[in-house]
Amino acid sequence: MTKAIVLDSDIFIDFLRTGKGLYLDVLKVAARDGIDLFLSPVTIFEIFVGSSSKAQRNLILKSISNFKTISFDSDLGRFIGELKRDHRLNISFADLIIGGTALSMKAEIATRNRKHFESIPGLKFFGV
């Protein structure tokens, strides 16, 4: 059984644009099954760098309050660095951090862009 889910930035961006989507499914499943929800600092950065974040600041802050933030510390940095080195991953830096974080925690990743993360061996994907 899944104990933790890490959300990709696209889940939040979709929710902020539409008011629906996988974000609400994740919240429902987590509440029902007692699953911990996490965000990478990269996800928070990507949310706030968007042009609509100024107008939606309060909604964003309320939405991210449902999640714990993972610290990017030296252990995580080493884990992700070795992951990229050992598997020669061709993946964006942001996706590597988000996906590598989920893998390091043995968590599932919730994303609308599964293709971005498929090269990370052993990474599990959230599905409703």
C-alpha positions as CSV (number, residue, x, y, z in Angstrom):
1,M,0.0,0.0,0.0
2,T,1.2,3.5,-0.8
3,K,2.3,5.4,2.3
4,A,3.3,8.7,0.5
5,I,2.6,10.6,-2.7
6,V,4.8,13.3,-4.2
7,L,3.0,15.7,-6.5
8,D,4.4,17.0,-9.7
9,S,4.0,20.7,-10.5
10,D,1.6,20.0,-13.4
11,I,-1.0,18.7,-11.0
12,F,-1.1,22.0,-9.2
13,I,-1.0,24.1,-12.4
14,D,-3.9,22.1,-13.8
15,F,-5.9,22.6,-10.6
16,L,-5.2,26.3,-10.5
17,R,-6.3,26.7,-14.2
18,T,-9.4,24.5,-14.0
19,G,-10.4,24.0,-10.4
20,K,-10.5,20.2,-10.9
21,G,-8.3,17.4,-12.0
22,L,-5.9,14.9,-10.4
23,Y,-5.2,17.2,-7.5
24,L,-8.7,16.6,-6.1
25,D,-8.4,12.8,-6.6
26,V,-5.1,12.8,-4.8
27,L,-6.6,14.7,-1.8
28,K,-9.5,12.3,-1.7
29,V,-7.4,9.1,-1.8
30,A,-5.0,10.5,0.7
31,A,-7.8,11.4,3.2
32,R,-9.5,8.0,2.7
33,D,-6.3,5.9,3.0
34,G,-4.3,8.0,5.4
35,I,-1.5,8.7,2.8
36,D,1.0,11.5,3.5
37,L,1.3,14.1,0.7
38,F,4.6,15.8,-0.2
39,L,5.9,18.5,-2.4
40,S,9.4,19.2,-3.6
41,P,10.8,22.7,-3.2
42,V,11.1,22.6,-7.0
43,T,7.3,22.1,-7.3
44,I,6.7,25.1,-5.0
45,F,9.1,27.2,-7.1
46,E,7.5,26.2,-10.4
47,I,4.0,27.1,-9.0
48,F,5.1,30.5,-7.8
49,V,7.1,31.4,-10.9
50,G,4.0,31.3,-13.0
51,S,2.4,34.5,-14.0
52,S,-1.0,33.7,-12.4
53,S,0.6,33.0,-9.0
54,K,0.3,36.6,-8.0
55,A,-3.4,36.7,-8.5
56,Q,-3.9,33.2,-7.1
57,R,-1.5,33.5,-4.1
58,N,-4.1,32.8,-1.4
59,L,-5.5,29.8,-3.3
60,I,-1.9,28.5,-3.8
61,L,-1.0,28.9,-0.2
62,K,-4.2,27.2,0.9
63,S,-3.6,24.3,-1.5
64,I,0.0,23.7,-0.6
65,S,-0.9,23.7,3.1
66,N,-2.3,20.2,2.6
67,F,1.3,18.9,1.9
68,K,4.6,18.5,3.7
69,T,7.6,19.9,2.0
70,I,10.7,17.7,1.5
71,S,14.0,19.4,2.3
72,F,16.7,19.2,-0.4
73,D,19.5,18.2,1.9
74,S,22.9,16.6,1.2
75,D,21.5,13.0,1.4
76,L,18.9,13.7,-1.1
77,G,21.3,15.6,-3.3
78,R,23.7,12.6,-3.3
79,F,20.9,10.1,-4.0
80,I,19.6,12.1,-7.0
81,G,23.2,12.8,-8.3
82,E,24.0,9.1,-8.1
83,L,20.7,8.2,-9.8
84,K,21.5,10.5,-12.7
85,R,25.1,9.3,-13.0
86,D,24.4,5.6,-12.7
87,H,21.5,5.6,-15.1
88,R,22.6,8.4,-17.5
89,L,19.1,9.9,-17.3
90,N,18.1,12.3,-20.0
91,I,15.6,14.3,-18.0
92,S,15.1,17.9,-17.1
93,F,16.7,19.1,-13.8
94,A,13.3,19.9,-12.2
95,D,11.7,16.6,-13.1
96,L,14.9,14.8,-11.9
97,I,14.6,16.5,-8.5
98,I,10.8,15.8,-8.2
99,G,11.0,12.2,-9.5
100,G,14.2,11.4,-7.6
101,T,12.7,12.7,-4.4
102,A,9.7,10.4,-4.8
103,L,12.0,7.5,-5.5
104,S,14.2,8.2,-2.5
105,M,11.1,8.2,-0.3
106,K,9.7,5.0,-1.9
107,A,6.6,7.2,-2.6
108,E,4.4,7.3,-5.7
109,I,4.5,10.3,-8.0
110,A,1.3,12.0,-9.1
111,T,1.8,13.6,-12.5
112,R,-0.1,14.3,-15.7
113,N,3.2,13.9,-17.6
114,R,4.3,10.3,-16.9
115,K,6.5,10.4,-20.0
116,H,8.8,13.0,-18.3
117,F,9.6,10.5,-15.5
118,E,9.5,7.1,-17.2
119,S,13.3,6.9,-17.4
120,I,13.7,6.8,-13.6
121,P,14.0,3.1,-12.8
122,G,11.8,1.9,-10.0
123,L,9.7,5.0,-9.8
124,K,6.0,4.2,-9.0
125,F,3.1,6.3,-10.4
126,F,-0.1,7.3,-8.7
127,G,-3.2,6.2,-10.4
128,V,-6.8,6.4,-9.2
